[in-house]
Amino acid sequence: MFALRLCTQVSRVPFEAFNFGRGGSMRGLKVAVVGAVGGIGQPLTLLLKQNPHISVLSIHDIRNTAGVAADLSHINTPATVCNFEGKSGLKKAMDKADIVVIPAGLPRKPGMRREDLVDVNASVACEVAHAASAVCPGALLAFITNPINVIVPIVATILKAKGTYDPNRLFGVTTLDVVRSKTFIGDILNVDPRTVDLPVIGGHTGHTILPILSQCQPLYKGSDEERQALIRRIQEAGTEVVKAKDGLGSATLSMAYAAYHFVESLIKGIKGSKDECIVECAYVDSDVTEAKFFATQLILGPQGIKENIGLPEMDDEEKQALECMLPNLKKSIENGIKLGEEMSC
Amino acid sequence: MFLLGSLKSQTKIAPWRVVIRTLKVSVVGAGGGIGQPLSLLIRRSPGIDELALHDLSEMKGIAADLSHVSQEGKVIGFTGEVELEPALSGADVVVVAAGMPRLPGMLRDQLMAANGSVAVKVATAVSNACPGALLAFITNPINMIVPTAAEVLKAHGAYDPRRLFGITTLDVVRSKKFIGDAMKISPDKVNIPVIGGHAGITILPLISQCQPEFKGGREDVQKMTHRIQEAGTEVVNAKAGKGSATLSMAFAGAHFVDSLLRGIGGQEGIIECAFVASELTEAPFIASLLELGKYGIKRYLPLPPMSVNEKEAFEKLLPVLKQNANEGIDFARKSLMEKAIPAALP
């Protein structure tokens, strides 16, 4: 394993912080997955292993990474797999990564809200933030760990304190809310869900998830009751799966699917594309509303966020829903900032 | 369905949607270590109208999870033995990942005691619910499981040797990977037939037929062959009691199911290795190159040429496959007797 790592480092173009992507479109990327052995991590690494632009897939977890690495390494795609464990392995796993995606942490049980996970999952945010500052300050960081609304502010606060913060490179992955919206609307309109497009803004829990149905393509027309029911279903879809799994976890396969889609877009952004404009929703540092962190549609580029598209047009009900949830979101963000300031790990 | 293709040019219409028909794929053992990632990969493919997920353990949660993926078609969960036939009803393709994996120190053959009944139950259910389906087994030991399933299908009058497969794609995947790495080329650019069976020395990668040519001495070829044969054990040992290959098996399984679907859709030139009933050799079941079509196997390609050493290894594995097939058939007959179902006449 060590020899393998030496090989991959010798063959790479020297990496400069904040300036990856200079190697040109031929250079393969290093993607690190923190929490790779878990319910989301394993199917996610399976999808990542198939991406032709990834030359090194670095997997990390607290234990059992050797088996997953051996398994993945048999897949006949170009990416080399290396594995690391525990606190001491985290920096090695993330060393000079271009992208770090973090599904690590505990999932909800029935009856829990995402916020209830803060106590147990904040340490993930803390450890990854410290490691990123030390070994890959220019990497794009994509957090899946819940509660996103709090976790991302924690990470931002720590990175700021360390002087390695770039707001264009830190993301909370909210793609699953978009995926679910497309699926439910596709079902209602009886069209292929892949042809549905709409912005889902705000945060990643309950009423902070705002699917902007008025901007849906194709057009969504429903009665007030139907719209409300649809919005509620999108907001509670995560809970729908937690209940259906009855204590055995939360969404894993659909989360891996969504996270892979998001990382694939980050990669396309890094690689640069003349024809395609890479647009994704994600929860990021934002001045689009009074909330310091907010999910909107973003144009992705070689340095992470190229442009924040900002708030979409909204009808009166949607504007009201936004006003209603802002205090809650702001509170979560304040909580995250406070934790980020106080935590040590 | 065709109108939707023009709505968004980026949407891929599946290559097998050349005729308008509903396509159903059933995954048996969808809740397990292979089943879950396999189901995700299949769900990502367009053109499947219904994806049925079955397991003995509760499938509600996994079905709900996967149903949220923004893809055409329904995902429906089925739980327990009583829901096996409903899960299979009207299926075009059934892929079976159910059963126990190996523990360190175990040979695949030792799994027959645990997994033979999977073959019997699934073959019985397929006979009743979807006798025309393409039935593909991942459950080990493939060398015995496929003959067991054949015998049960025969007893129910539902056997078509062109529609029953043991998935050996992972051996091909591993061969490509190891050889690609050794030759320092991209592993997806390697082509090599892997024939025989799916355990130990019955796995025969025909390195002499590798494209591009594998340049290595006799020792290198032997080492490479041995590594490919023992790759499954490599992962079992690395997982130290936590199971066998799941993610790479899901990858390989999904690739094979994709090829089956392309064949059903009428795509030409779909060639895969798989373990099937065969008259190519004295072994009643063997893995070789097959062309897949609308009704399963369209054509058995002749065995590729072999080097002297490969011929020798081939002669050694044939009796093992014959023995495995007999064990599989015996298991089936015993099981059928216990259920008082007459076995088919030989």
Interface residues (C-beta under 8 A of the other chain):
Chain A: Q42 P43 T45 L46 K49 Q50 N64 A66 G67 V68 A69 A70 D71 L72 S73 H74 I75 N76 T77 P78 L176 V179 R180 K182 T183 G186 V191 D192 P193 R194 T195 V196 P218 A237 E240 V241 A244 K245 D246 L248 G249 A251 T252 L253 S254 A256 Y257
Chain B: L4 L7 K8 T11 Q36 P37 S39 L40 L41 R43 R44 P46 E58 K60 G61 I62 A63 A64 D65 L66 S67 H68 V69 S70 Q71 E72 L170 V173 R174 K176 K177 G180 S186 P187 D188 V190 A231 E234 V235 A238 K239 A240 K242 G243 A245 T246 L247 S248 A250 F251
